[in-house]
Structure formats: structure tokens, C-alpha cells
Amino acid sequence: MVDISSGMTLEPGDVIATGSPSRVGAAMVPPEFLVPGDTVEAIVERIGTLTNPVGGAR
């Protein structure tokens, strides 16, 4: 596990942005993508869970 706070001091309000390489879902066999109705959850120990539904295109 990578611990960002071991390499820098985090302050209240800091934003840690993470992501995946583009087209990563296209490289899966079979290809897999998020679709409207899916749910994405990010869990941070001792803080909580952020849950976001995937909506349709605007």
C-alpha cells in the first residue's frame, strides 16, 4: 500500500487526486465500462465512504 503522508505533510483541505489510465476498461477481456445505474464507492479508513451513482450523459 502506498502512503502519501509518508512523503509529504497533508494539511486540512488538501486534495488527493487519483485516477486510472485512459481506456483501461477497453483493455479488459471482455471490455468493461461504467454505465448509468452503476455505483462507484471510495472508502477511506476511519473517515468514511463516498458513494456516487453513475448518471447518463448530459
All heavy atoms as TSV, in Angstrom:
chain	resi	resn	atom	element	x	y	z
A	1	MET	N	N	0.846	-1.176	0.000
A	1	MET	CA	C	0.000	0.000	0.000
A	1	MET	C	C	0.891	1.239	0.000
A	1	MET	O	O	1.884	1.310	0.695
A	1	MET	CB	C	-0.898	-0.029	1.246
A	1	MET	CG	C	-1.777	1.192	1.336
A	1	MET	SD	S	-3.095	1.074	2.563
A	1	MET	CE	C	-2.214	1.318	4.070
A	2	VAL	N	N	0.536	2.230	-0.771
A	2	VAL	CA	C	1.272	3.483	-0.836
A	2	VAL	C	C	0.653	4.444	0.157
A	2	VAL	O	O	-0.557	4.595	0.232
A	2	VAL	CB	C	1.223	4.083	-2.260
A	2	VAL	CG1	C	1.905	5.421	-2.297
A	2	VAL	CG2	C	1.852	3.122	-3.241
A	3	ASP	N	N	1.490	5.104	0.915
A	3	ASP	CA	C	1.030	6.045	1.937
A	3	ASP	C	C	1.550	7.428	1.577
A	3	ASP	O	O	2.726	7.722	1.761
A	3	ASP	CB	C	1.553	5.595	3.299
A	3	ASP	CG	C	1.091	6.458	4.441
A	3	ASP	OD1	O	0.445	7.498	4.204
A	3	ASP	OD2	O	1.386	6.096	5.593
A	4	ILE	N	N	0.674	8.282	1.040
A	4	ILE	CA	C	1.104	9.609	0.570
A	4	ILE	C	C	1.661	10.467	1.701
A	4	ILE	O	O	2.579	11.251	1.502
A	4	ILE	CB	C	-0.042	10.336	-0.165
A	4	ILE	CG1	C	0.483	11.579	-0.883
A	4	ILE	CG2	C	-1.176	10.676	0.785
A	4	ILE	CD1	C	-0.498	12.204	-1.831
A	5	SER	N	N	1.138	10.267	2.911
A	5	SER	CA	C	1.587	11.103	4.026
A	5	SER	C	C	3.001	10.759	4.490
A	5	SER	O	O	3.603	11.514	5.251
A	5	SER	CB	C	0.608	11.012	5.202
A	5	SER	OG	O	0.538	9.694	5.695
A	6	SER	N	N	3.580	9.641	4.016
A	6	SER	CA	C	4.967	9.332	4.381
A	6	SER	C	C	5.943	10.178	3.571
A	6	SER	O	O	7.100	10.321	3.952
A	6	SER	CB	C	5.264	7.845	4.185
A	6	SER	OG	O	5.196	7.509	2.816
A	7	GLY	N	N	5.480	10.744	2.451
A	7	GLY	CA	C	6.365	11.545	1.607
A	7	GLY	C	C	6.097	13.037	1.665
A	7	GLY	O	O	6.883	13.824	1.140
A	8	MET	N	N	4.992	13.438	2.296
A	8	MET	CA	C	4.660	14.861	2.380
A	8	MET	C	C	3.684	15.077	3.525
A	8	MET	O	O	3.023	14.145	3.969
A	8	MET	CB	C	4.045	15.356	1.075
A	8	MET	CG	C	2.739	14.679	0.715
A	8	MET	SD	S	2.042	15.131	-0.885
A	8	MET	CE	C	1.833	16.866	-0.730
A	9	THR	N	N	3.627	16.291	3.997
A	9	THR	CA	C	2.691	16.628	5.058
A	9	THR	C	C	1.360	17.031	4.444
A	9	THR	O	O	1.311	17.895	3.575
A	9	THR	CB	C	3.237	17.799	5.913
A	9	THR	OG1	O	4.493	17.396	6.466
A	9	THR	CG2	C	2.271	18.158	7.023
A	10	LEU	N	N	0.307	16.381	4.878
A	10	LEU	CA	C	-1.029	16.719	4.404
A	10	LEU	C	C	-1.679	17.698	5.371
A	10	LEU	O	O	-1.572	17.543	6.582
A	10	LEU	CB	C	-1.891	15.461	4.277
A	10	LEU	CG	C	-1.426	14.460	3.234
A	10	LEU	CD1	C	-2.261	13.191	3.321
A	10	LEU	CD2	C	-1.511	15.054	1.847
A	11	GLU	N	N	-2.320	18.691	4.827
A	11	GLU	CA	C	-2.993	19.718	5.617
A	11	GLU	C	C	-4.494	19.638	5.363
A	11	GLU	O	O	-4.927	19.180	4.299
A	11	GLU	CB	C	-2.478	21.105	5.216
A	11	GLU	CG	C	-0.979	21.303	5.371
A	11	GLU	CD	C	-0.532	21.385	6.819
A	11	GLU	OE1	O	-1.380	21.650	7.695
A	11	GLU	OE2	O	0.666	21.153	7.075
A	12	PRO	N	N	-5.313	20.110	6.320
A	12	PRO	CA	C	-6.755	20.142	6.078
A	12	PRO	C	C	-7.063	20.901	4.793
A	12	PRO	O	O	-6.503	21.968	4.537
A	12	PRO	CB	C	-7.303	20.885	7.303
A	12	PRO	CG	C	-6.286	20.642	8.366
A	12	PRO	CD	C	-4.957	20.616	7.642
A	13	GLY	N	N	-7.922	20.333	3.968
A	13	GLY	CA	C	-8.290	20.963	2.704
A	13	GLY	C	C	-7.474	20.482	1.522
A	13	GLY	O	O	-7.814	20.775	0.376
A	14	ASP	N	N	-6.369	19.744	1.760
A	14	ASP	CA	C	-5.595	19.196	0.650
A	14	ASP	C	C	-6.458	18.228	-0.151
A	14	ASP	O	O	-7.297	17.521	0.400
A	14	ASP	CB	C	-4.355	18.439	1.155
A	14	ASP	CG	C	-3.254	19.357	1.625
A	14	ASP	OD1	O	-3.360	20.574	1.399
A	14	ASP	OD2	O	-2.296	18.853	2.228
A	15	VAL	N	N	-6.259	18.213	-1.451
A	15	VAL	CA	C	-6.995	17.304	-2.333
A	15	VAL	C	C	-6.009	16.293	-2.903
A	15	VAL	O	O	-4.953	16.670	-3.404
A	15	VAL	CB	C	-7.680	18.078	-3.489
A	15	VAL	CG1	C	-8.324	17.117	-4.471
A	15	VAL	CG2	C	-8.691	19.061	-2.928
A	16	ILE	N	N	-6.349	15.031	-2.803
A	16	ILE	CA	C	-5.523	13.966	-3.365
A	16	ILE	C	C	-6.299	13.407	-4.552
A	16	ILE	O	O	-7.341	12.780	-4.380
A	16	ILE	CB	C	-5.245	12.860	-2.341
A	16	ILE	CG1	C	-4.576	13.450	-1.098
A	16	ILE	CG2	C	-4.389	11.763	-2.966
A	16	ILE	CD1	C	-4.526	12.492	0.073
A	17	ALA	N	N	-5.816	13.657	-5.751
A	17	ALA	CA	C	-6.498	13.201	-6.957
A	17	ALA	C	C	-5.853	11.915	-7.447
A	17	ALA	O	O	-4.633	11.825	-7.577
A	17	ALA	CB	C	-6.432	14.277	-8.041
A	18	THR	N	N	-6.668	10.912	-7.691
A	18	THR	CA	C	-6.184	9.649	-8.228
A	18	THR	C	C	-6.993	9.323	-9.474
A	18	THR	O	O	-8.001	9.942	-9.756
A	18	THR	CB	C	-6.334	8.507	-7.214
A	18	THR	OG1	O	-7.723	8.314	-6.936
A	18	THR	CG2	C	-5.596	8.817	-5.930
A	19	GLY	N	N	-6.564	8.368	-10.199
A	19	GLY	CA	C	-7.307	8.012	-11.403
A	19	GLY	C	C	-6.737	6.777	-12.043
A	19	GLY	O	O	-5.862	6.117	-11.507
A	20	SER	N	N	-7.245	6.480	-13.211
A	20	SER	CA	C	-6.800	5.320	-13.984
A	20	SER	C	C	-6.335	5.798	-15.348
A	20	SER	O	O	-6.802	6.820	-15.841
A	20	SER	CB	C	-7.949	4.334	-14.176
A	20	SER	OG	O	-8.400	3.849	-12.949
A	21	PRO	N	N	-5.451	5.042	-15.979
A	21	PRO	CA	C	-5.057	5.399	-17.338
A	21	PRO	C	C	-6.271	5.381	-18.261
A	21	PRO	O	O	-7.192	4.584	-18.065
A	21	PRO	CB	C	-4.075	4.300	-17.732
A	21	PRO	CG	C	-3.653	3.655	-16.465
A	21	PRO	CD	C	-4.772	3.853	-15.491
A	22	SER	N	N	-6.272	6.231	-19.244
A	22	SER	CA	C	-7.394	6.249	-20.178
A	22	SER	C	C	-7.493	4.914	-20.907
A	22	SER	O	O	-6.502	4.231	-21.120
A	22	SER	CB	C	-7.234	7.398	-21.179
A	22	SER	OG	O	-6.081	7.199	-21.966
A	23	ARG	N	N	-8.694	4.555	-21.237
A	23	ARG	CA	C	-9.008	3.347	-22.000
A	23	ARG	C	C	-8.743	2.056	-21.224
A	23	ARG	O	O	-8.688	0.984	-21.807
A	23	ARG	CB	C	-8.249	3.315	-23.330
A	23	ARG	CG	C	-8.372	4.556	-24.187
A	23	ARG	CD	C	-9.612	4.696	-24.973
A	23	ARG	NE	N	-9.835	3.535	-25.816
A	23	ARG	CZ	C	-11.030	3.177	-26.262
A	23	ARG	NH1	N	-12.071	3.897	-25.969
A	23	ARG	NH2	N	-11.187	2.115	-27.000
A	24	VAL	N	N	-8.578	2.127	-19.904
A	24	VAL	CA	C	-8.276	0.917	-19.141
A	24	VAL	C	C	-9.412	-0.101	-19.250
A	24	VAL	O	O	-9.165	-1.300	-19.313
A	24	VAL	CB	C	-7.935	1.253	-17.665
A	24	VAL	CG1	C	-9.154	1.703	-16.900
A	24	VAL	CG2	C	-7.276	0.082	-16.989
A	25	GLY	N	N	-10.672	0.344	-19.282
A	25	GLY	CA	C	-11.801	-0.574	-19.417
A	25	GLY	C	C	-11.823	-1.262	-20.771
A	25	GLY	O	O	-12.259	-2.408	-20.897
A	26	ALA	N	N	-11.341	-0.562	-21.796
A	26	ALA	CA	C	-11.322	-1.131	-23.149
A	26	ALA	C	C	-10.316	-2.271	-23.263
A	26	ALA	O	O	-10.459	-3.141	-24.125
A	26	ALA	CB	C	-10.999	-0.044	-24.174
A	27	ALA	N	N	-9.311	-2.290	-22.393
A	27	ALA	CA	C	-8.269	-3.316	-22.469
A	27	ALA	C	C	-8.672	-4.610	-21.767
A	27	ALA	O	O	-7.999	-5.622	-21.904
A	27	ALA	CB	C	-6.973	-2.787	-21.861
A	28	MET	N	N	-9.784	-4.580	-21.006
A	28	MET	CA	C	-10.231	-5.782	-20.309
A	28	MET	C	C	-10.867	-6.754	-21.307
A	28	MET	O	O	-11.311	-6.367	-22.377
A	28	MET	CB	C	-11.226	-5.410	-19.211
A	28	MET	CG	C	-10.630	-4.512	-18.146
A	28	MET	SD	S	-11.828	-4.013	-16.914
A	28	MET	CE	C	-11.858	-5.484	-15.915
A	29	VAL	N	N	-10.871	-8.040	-20.950
A	29	VAL	CA	C	-11.487	-9.053	-21.802
A	29	VAL	C	C	-12.599	-9.717	-20.997
A	29	VAL	O	O	-12.311	-10.427	-20.051
A	29	VAL	CB	C	-10.460	-10.103	-22.266
A	29	VAL	CG1	C	-11.127	-11.168	-23.107
A	29	VAL	CG2	C	-9.317	-9.443	-23.009
A	30	PRO	N	N	-13.866	-9.494	-21.338
A	30	PRO	CA	C	-14.377	-8.550	-22.338
A	30	PRO	C	C	-14.255	-7.114	-21.826
A	30	PRO	O	O	-14.120	-6.890	-20.625
A	30	PRO	CB	C	-15.842	-8.969	-22.492
A	30	PRO	CG	C	-16.208	-9.499	-21.142
A	30	PRO	CD	C	-14.963	-10.191	-20.631
A	31	PRO	N	N	-14.325	-6.126	-22.729
A	31	PRO	CA	C	-14.254	-4.717	-22.311
A	31	PRO	C	C	-15.333	-4.412	-21.268
A	31	PRO	O	O	-16.429	-4.962	-21.320
A	31	PRO	CB	C	-14.517	-3.948	-23.601
A	31	PRO	CG	C	-14.128	-4.889	-24.686
A	31	PRO	CD	C	-14.476	-6.250	-24.177
A	32	GLU	N	N	-15.004	-3.553	-20.306
A	32	GLU	CA	C	-15.935	-3.245	-19.221
A	32	GLU	C	C	-15.904	-1.747	-18.932
A	32	GLU	O	O	-14.836	-1.174	-18.735
A	32	GLU	CB	C	-15.522	-4.035	-17.973
A	32	GLU	CG	C	-16.541	-4.026	-16.881
A	32	GLU	CD	C	-16.188	-4.998	-15.777
A	32	GLU	OE1	O	-15.709	-6.111	-16.068
A	32	GLU	OE2	O	-16.384	-4.623	-14.617
A	33	PHE	N	N	-17.073	-1.137	-18.931
A	33	PHE	CA	C	-17.180	0.306	-18.707
A	33	PHE	C	C	-18.278	0.590	-17.694
A	33	PHE	O	O	-19.201	-0.218	-17.520
A	33	PHE	CB	C	-17.514	1.029	-20.022
A	33	PHE	CG	C	-16.487	0.811	-21.094
A	33	PHE	CD1	C	-16.662	-0.169	-22.050
A	33	PHE	CD2	C	-15.332	1.577	-21.127
A	33	PHE	CE1	C	-15.715	-0.386	-23.038
A	33	PHE	CE2	C	-14.366	1.367	-22.100
A	33	PHE	CZ	C	-14.574	0.388	-23.063
A	34	LEU	N	N	-18.203	1.738	-17.039
A	34	LEU	CA	C	-19.283	2.177	-16.164
A	34	LEU	C	C	-20.466	2.585	-17.026
A	34	LEU	O	O	-20.298	3.161	-18.101
A	34	LEU	CB	C	-18.837	3.367	-15.318
A	34	LEU	CG	C	-17.750	3.085	-14.287
A	34	LEU	CD1	C	-17.256	4.387	-13.666
A	34	LEU	CD2	C	-18.245	2.134	-13.227
A	35	VAL	N	N	-21.652	2.277	-16.550
A	35	VAL	CA	C	-22.875	2.638	-17.273
A	35	VAL	C	C	-23.840	3.290	-16.289
A	35	VAL	O	O	-23.724	3.104	-15.072
A	35	VAL	CB	C	-23.531	1.395	-17.938
A	35	VAL	CG1	C	-22.637	0.803	-18.999
A	35	VAL	CG2	C	-23.892	0.345	-16.904
A	36	PRO	N	N	-24.783	4.090	-16.808
A	36	PRO	CA	C	-25.776	4.686	-15.918
A	36	PRO	C	C	-26.438	3.613	-15.048
A	36	PRO	O	O	-26.777	2.531	-15.530
A	36	PRO	CB	C	-26.786	5.318	-16.884
A	36	PRO	CG	C	-25.954	5.649	-18.086
A	36	PRO	CD	C	-24.983	4.510	-18.199
A	37	GLY	N	N	-26.544	3.912	-13.771
A	37	GLY	CA	C	-27.096	2.960	-12.815
A	37	GLY	C	C	-26.026	2.283	-11.977
A	37	GLY	O	O	-26.316	1.761	-10.899
A	38	ASP	N	N	-24.755	2.272	-12.445
A	38	ASP	CA	C	-23.651	1.747	-11.638
A	38	ASP	C	C	-23.399	2.687	-10.462
A	38	ASP	O	O	-23.783	3.862	-10.485
A	38	ASP	CB	C	-22.362	1.632	-12.457
A	38	ASP	CG	C	-22.352	0.466	-13.431
A	38	ASP	OD1	O	-23.248	-0.398	-13.333
A	38	ASP	OD2	O	-21.454	0.432	-14.281
A	39	THR	N	N	-22.724	2.184	-9.446
A	39	THR	CA	C	-22.348	2.990	-8.288
A	39	THR	C	C	-20.852	2.855	-8.068
A	39	THR	O	O	-20.306	1.752	-8.143
A	39	THR	CB	C	-23.100	2.517	-7.031
A	39	THR	OG1	O	-24.507	2.627	-7.270
A	39	THR	CG2	C	-22.741	3.349	-5.824
A	40	VAL	N	N	-20.181	3.971	-7.802
A	40	VAL	CA	C	-18.750	3.983	-7.503
A	40	VAL	C	C	-18.585	4.385	-6.037
A	40	VAL	O	O	-19.150	5.384	-5.600
A	40	VAL	CB	C	-17.994	4.977	-8.418
A	40	VAL	CG1	C	-16.520	5.023	-8.054
A	40	VAL	CG2	C	-18.190	4.614	-9.875
A	41	GLU	N	N	-17.822	3.603	-5.281
A	41	GLU	CA	C	-17.581	3.908	-3.872
A	41	GLU	C	C	-16.095	4.035	-3.605
A	41	GLU	O	O	-15.300	3.239	-4.089
A	41	GLU	CB	C	-18.143	2.804	-2.968
A	41	GLU	CG	C	-19.638	2.765	-2.897
A	41	GLU	CD	C	-20.137	1.801	-1.839
A	41	GLU	OE1	O	-19.373	0.908	-1.413
A	41	GLU	OE2	O	-21.304	1.940	-1.441
A	42	ALA	N	N	-15.742	5.057	-2.829
A	42	ALA	CA	C	-14.371	5.242	-2.340
A	42	ALA	C	C	-14.433	5.160	-0.823
A	42	ALA	O	O	-15.152	5.920	-0.186
A	42	ALA	CB	C	-13.815	6.580	-2.785
A	43	ILE	N	N	-13.682	4.225	-0.247
A	43	ILE	CA	C	-13.701	4.001	1.192
A	43	ILE	C	C	-12.362	4.443	1.774
A	43	ILE	O	O	-11.298	4.021	1.305
A	43	ILE	CB	C	-13.954	2.520	1.506
A	43	ILE	CG1	C	-15.281	2.068	0.891
A	43	ILE	CG2	C	-13.926	2.285	3.011
A	43	ILE	CD1	C	-15.483	0.570	0.915
A	44	VAL	N	N	-12.418	5.307	2.783
A	44	VAL	CA	C	-11.222	5.771	3.476
A	44	VAL	C	C	-11.356	5.345	4.941
A	44	VAL	O	O	-12.303	5.744	5.624
A	44	VAL	CB	C	-11.055	7.300	3.371
A	44	VAL	CG1	C	-9.813	7.757	4.121
A	44	VAL	CG2	C	-11.002	7.728	1.913
A	45	GLU	N	N	-10.421	4.525	5.388
A	45	GLU	CA	C	-10.472	4.029	6.767
A	45	GLU	C	C	-10.536	5.184	7.755
A	45	GLU	O	O	-9.880	6.208	7.588
A	45	GLU	CB	C	-9.236	3.178	7.062
A	45	GLU	CG	C	-9.179	1.878	6.284
A	45	GLU	CD	C	-7.905	1.105	6.546
A	45	GLU	OE1	O	-7.244	1.346	7.577
A	45	GLU	OE2	O	-7.563	0.257	5.709
A	46	ARG	N	N	-11.332	5.009	8.775
A	46	ARG	CA	C	-11.501	5.967	9.881
A	46	ARG	C	C	-12.122	7.289	9.432
A	46	ARG	O	O	-12.245	8.199	10.226
A	46	ARG	CB	C	-10.192	6.210	10.622
A	46	ARG	CG	C	-9.613	4.945	11.236
A	46	ARG	CD	C	-8.444	5.196	12.144
A	46	ARG	NE	N	-7.548	6.229	11.701
A	46	ARG	CZ	C	-6.281	6.057	11.365
A	46	ARG	NH1	N	-5.751	4.875	11.410
A	46	ARG	NH2	N	-5.546	7.061	10.998
A	47	ILE	N	N	-12.488	7.414	8.150
A	47	ILE	CA	C	-13.138	8.646	7.676
A	47	ILE	C	C	-14.542	8.338	7.178
A	47	ILE	O	O	-15.508	8.943	7.599
A	47	ILE	CB	C	-12.309	9.345	6.586
A	47	ILE	CG1	C	-11.006	9.868	7.207
A	47	ILE	CG2	C	-13.110	10.473	5.931
A	47	ILE	CD1	C	-10.088	10.545	6.245
A	48	GLY	N	N	-14.674	7.377	6.277
A	48	GLY	CA	C	-15.992	7.011	5.781
A	48	GLY	C	C	-15.980	6.605	4.331
A	48	GLY	O	O	-14.932	6.355	3.743
A	49	THR	N	N	-17.173	6.568	3.759
A	49	THR	CA	C	-17.371	6.117	2.386
A	49	THR	C	C	-18.036	7.206	1.569
A	49	THR	O	O	-19.018	7.801	2.003
A	49	THR	CB	C	-18.255	4.857	2.359
A	49	THR	OG1	O	-17.641	3.849	3.161
A	49	THR	CG2	C	-18.442	4.332	0.947
A	50	LEU	N	N	-17.499	7.466	0.380
A	50	LEU	CA	C	-18.095	8.390	-0.577
A	50	LEU	C	C	-18.718	7.534	-1.668
A	50	LEU	O	O	-18.031	6.741	-2.312
A	50	LEU	CB	C	-17.034	9.324	-1.172
A	50	LEU	CG	C	-17.497	10.248	-2.297
A	50	LEU	CD1	C	-18.515	11.251	-1.765
A	50	LEU	CD2	C	-16.301	10.967	-2.901
A	51	THR	N	N	-20.033	7.673	-1.860
A	51	THR	CA	C	-20.754	6.877	-2.846
A	51	THR	C	C	-21.326	7.801	-3.911
A	51	THR	O	O	-22.004	8.772	-3.590
A	51	THR	CB	C	-21.896	6.094	-2.163
A	51	THR	OG1	O	-21.345	5.292	-1.122
A	51	THR	CG2	C	-22.616	5.204	-3.152
A	52	ASN	N	N	-21.047	7.488	-5.174
A	52	ASN	CA	C	-21.554	8.283	-6.298
A	52	ASN	C	C	-22.218	7.383	-7.324
A	52	ASN	O	O	-21.608	6.431	-7.807
A	52	ASN	CB	C	-20.411	9.045	-6.993
A	52	ASN	CG	C	-19.916	10.184	-6.161
A	52	ASN	OD1	O	-20.656	11.098	-5.851
A	52	ASN	ND2	N	-18.645	10.121	-5.787
A	53	PRO	N	N	-23.468	7.701	-7.689
A	53	PRO	CA	C	-24.111	6.961	-8.765
A	53	PRO	C	C	-23.610	7.452	-10.117
A	53	PRO	O	O	-23.242	8.613	-10.258
A	53	PRO	CB	C	-25.597	7.291	-8.592
A	53	PRO	CG	C	-25.600	8.634	-7.941
A	53	PRO	CD	C	-24.358	8.679	-7.085
A	54	VAL	N	N	-23.571	6.554	-11.091
A	54	VAL	CA	C	-23.183	6.937	-12.460
A	54	VAL	C	C	-24.461	7.321	-13.191
A	54	VAL	O	O	-25.404	6.534	-13.277
A	54	VAL	CB	C	-22.471	5.776	-13.175
A	54	VAL	CG1	C	-22.165	6.131	-14.620
A	54	VAL	CG2	C	-21.201	5.393	-12.429
A	55	GLY	N	N	-24.487	8.552	-13.712
A	55	GLY	CA	C	-25.662	9.044	-14.435
A	55	GLY	C	C	-25.440	9.006	-15.927
A	55	GLY	O	O	-24.379	8.616	-16.413
A	56	GLY	N	N	-26.463	9.409	-16.643
A	56	GLY	CA	C	-26.382	9.447	-18.107
A	56	GLY	C	C	-25.623	10.670	-18.596
A	56	GLY	O	O	-25.322	11.586	-17.831
A	57	ALA	N	N	-25.306	10.698	-19.876
A	57	ALA	CA	C	-24.601	11.824	-20.488
A	57	ALA	C	C	-25.491	13.047	-20.480
A	57	ALA	O	O	-26.708	12.959	-20.561
A	57	ALA	CB	C	-24.191	11.458	-21.909
A	58	ARG	N	N	-24.873	14.190	-20.404
A	58	ARG	CA	C	-25.627	15.461	-20.445
A	58	ARG	C	C	-25.642	16.033	-21.826
A	58	ARG	O	O	-24.812	15.912	-22.606
A	58	ARG	CB	C	-24.986	16.485	-19.523
A	58	ARG	CG	C	-25.132	16.114	-18.084
A	58	ARG	CD	C	-24.637	17.259	-17.265
A	58	ARG	NE	N	-24.512	16.853	-15.892
A	58	ARG	CZ	C	-24.432	17.696	-14.907
A	58	ARG	NH1	N	-24.457	18.968	-15.124
A	58	ARG	NH2	N	-24.310	17.269	-13.685
